[in-house]
Amino acid sequence: MPSKYSLLKESWNMILMYALALIMIFVLTFHLLLVSPLTGKTFDQVLTYSYVLHNLTYYRIVFGLLLYAAVIHGLNGLRVVLIEWLHVKRFQWIINMIIVMLMAFLLALGTYTLIAI
């Protein structure tokens, strides 16, 4: 049984979701500004390999924040939807483990991609 201040409570989960959504508002806006016409480049120019590689290496921390916030926020939201949709309390830990493994895989793959560049 979780204690009063346990991190397993859904209230902590919602605080995490709100914090990640707030992070994504700023980081995703920055990402979209990089590929917008406001940069003075055409759409074809922002899709070139050299431009993308420059942005991924120069703004690596911003893209890392975007990666972690989006993966954790998205998969945690999927976990909540599945748990509420299926209403299976005794198999809830299976859903949690599948989501955690998928989250670990996607974060490892994305982190490797950002570091290997």
ABEGO torsion letter per residue (X at the ends): XBBAABAABAAAAAAAAAAAAAAAAAAAAAAAAAABAAAGBBAAAAABAAAAAAAAAAAAAAAAAAAAAAAAAAAAAAAAAAAAAAGBAAAAAAAAAAAAAAAAAAAAAAAAAAAAX
